[in-house]
Each structure stands twice: as C-alpha cells, then as structure tokens.
Amino acid sequence: MSTLPGLPDPMRNQRVDARVSDAHAALLAVRSGTVDAIVTDPPYAIRRPTAASRISATPVSDLSTDQRASEWLTYAAAEMLGQQSANWRAKATHSRGYADNDPAHFQRWCELWLSECLRVLKPGGHLIAFGGTRTWHRLATAAEVVGFEVRDSLAWMYGTGYPKSLDVGSAVERLLASSTRPWDVSEPAVDWRGWGTTLKPAFEPVVLARAPLDGTVANTVLGHRTGALNIDRIRLEGGRWPTNVFLDEDQARVLDASDDGTVGAEDSRPSRFFWHAKPGRLERERVTINGITHPTVKPVALMRELIRMVTPPDGTVLDPFAGSGTTVEAAIIEGMRCVAFEREASYMPLIQARINYATRAAAPPVDQTQAEGQAETQYALF
C-alpha cells in the first residue's frame, strides 16, 4: 500500500483503521463474518473498461477468489463517471452526467465488491449504499444477485442540486445556422426555447440491504447482535417512528410553507416526520486541505443517523469507498469502531482531519488497558 509522506500505513488509532487501498483488494484481506455493518457512498457510474469488451456469463458467486480479483483488475483503470469524475467541476462533465456510463459493466463491477461485502458481514448485517438516480437500480440488482436481501429504498432529499441540462433551443439554433441539411420548413416550426434534457436533482436514492439471517431475527440478534434496526435510537420528534426519507433544511422549509408562504407552529410542521441533514459550509471547509476537497461529501449528521440505525453499540462499521472520511468521522462520534479503505492517497489528509476532529468531539478516551483490548478486537478483522 502507498501513502502520502508523513501518514502512517495504515492510519490507526484505538477506534479506526483507515488504509490507502483499492476497495476489492482490501476487502479480500478482511476475515469472513467479522463486520457488523457497511455504510458507504460508492461511485455511481463507470465507463466500459478497455480490457473488458464483454461481461463473463459466470456468476460472481461461482468464481474463485483469484478469478474475482483478476476480473476486478480489468476495472482498475476504468473511469468513474458523473460527480465522481476527476474533472467533476468541468462544464463537459456536468452536461454529460452519466452519458458514458456502461450499465451492464457498472452492475458487474458492483457485484464484485458487493460479493466481498456480503462475505465479511456477520449474518443479518446491514449494507447502506448511496446510489445515483440513473444507476441505483443496477446497484440494488447487484446486491440481490450476490445474495443480499433488499430491505428498503431510502431517499436523501436536498435543495441545493444544480440541473445539468442542455439548452435545446440554443442547440437547435446553432444547428440550423451551421447545417447544410435540407430541413423541412413547410410545416410550422416548433419553438424549442425553454426545452431542456434533465430535471433539477433533489434527491439521492440509498439502498438498504441485509445479509441472510442466521435462522430467525431473534436468533440472529442474540447470536451476532445484527439483523435488526435500532428504531429507538433514531426516533423522530415526539417519539415518532423514523421514516425512509431524509430532508435537508431547504427541503424542510419548502415542505413546511403554507400556500401564502408562512410557516406554521413547530408541532404542526410536516417536516417533523423526517430527518434533517445537510453538510454546511463549515463542515466542508474543515475537510478542505491544501485546496484538496471531495466532490460528493455527505453530511455527518445523516451518516450518524444511518450508522446508529444499523450498527450495534460499540460495533464495527466498514466503508470500502471512504472518500473524505465522513463515515469514519460519524462512526467515531457514535462510539463505533471503523475500518475504511480509499484508493486515492490525496484524500487521506482529509480523513486524518476528520479523525482528529471526531476524536476531540467524541466521549473521553478509555483507559489504556481497555484501549489495547479494543485495538486487538478491531485488527482481528484482518
């Protein structure tokens, strides 16, 4: 494994093991049935790899470890598309979105890493994985194909999305001005001004899936501490049952506004039925180091809710696509252990900054004897 100068390899403390590593390769090193929950935000699309023109007809579950690792290598240099692209700020990236995504290869790629996620999870362990609106169905299908049970589809709704749409009217005008094609002008011309190609993004779908139980739910929770959702830890205002929809503050204000634009009393607002989370400016700025930032930062408040929901107290959360380390920070604050993998070494200082911040924000450290025991438990995963 490679690291940036001055960073330990792996980056460890008593609660965290963060490594610069490719997700699949790192997962192969994790012992089977040792992880309580997986909470991750993987890339949402992939370009067809040049080394793989067609997809193997052999199910991933029928491949040996070496065969899966070999197939994964064909995707090693494949470009991750959409907001995950390296040039995600470029206009061309925003306008094309997922246009170059290969759906079948994206699903096969998901099957490869999800099969390892299923192996390392304890019976009944939950997977939470964010997806893109155009590709999440491939992510969910891949989870089912490798053996997960899809339990629900969550929605994280926000008001800050930007429409990456083509101005059709302008495109038509440019074509008419430059083309020599004999366009039929005998019929009344359609005015294409005001037409576009995409809607404003306002939510991200999230797949909630579960590894097969060890018999019944009761048997699984007693034997492995997994298999159920911690409802009481995530109840809403007034003790209401939590929903599968999450709102940021902008969406909550829209939901709460009446026809005349006023907002009603606190106990009558519709948004009280939903969770609120949004990565604010200060949250983003504290994980921007030397101009390096991550394009798809998730709010810590939201990740904390998700981790509490699917992880038993003092459990272990794994994130194979750590990015800037939001899952790591949330896990530390929630008192969980966390194992995280990120293949881009340039993001490791961001993860370290989150570890430092979360360690200060979390409960006081345990005594040295207890800390050593925690470290032994965590590193026994490998």
Buried (B, 14 or more C-beta within 10 A) or exposed (E): EEBEEEBEBBBBBBBBBBBBBBBBBBBBEBEEBBBBBBBBBBBBBBBBBEEBEEBEEEEBEEBEEEEBBEBBBBBEEBBBBBBBBEEBEEEEBBBBBBEBBBBEBBBBBBBBBBBBBBBBBBBBBBBBBBBBBBBBBBBBBBBBBBBBBBBEBBBBBBBEBEEBBEBBBEEBEEEEEEEEEEEEEEEEEEEBEEBBEEEEBBBBBBBBBBBBBBEEBEBBBEBBBBBBBBEEBBEBEEEEEBBEBBBBBBBBBEBBBEEEEEBEEEEEBEBBBBBBBBBEEEBBEEBBBEEBBBBBBBBBBBBBBBBBBBBBEBBBBBBBBBBBBBBBBBBBBBBBBBBBBBBEBEBBBBBBBBBBBBBEEBEEEEEEEEBEEBBEEBEEBE
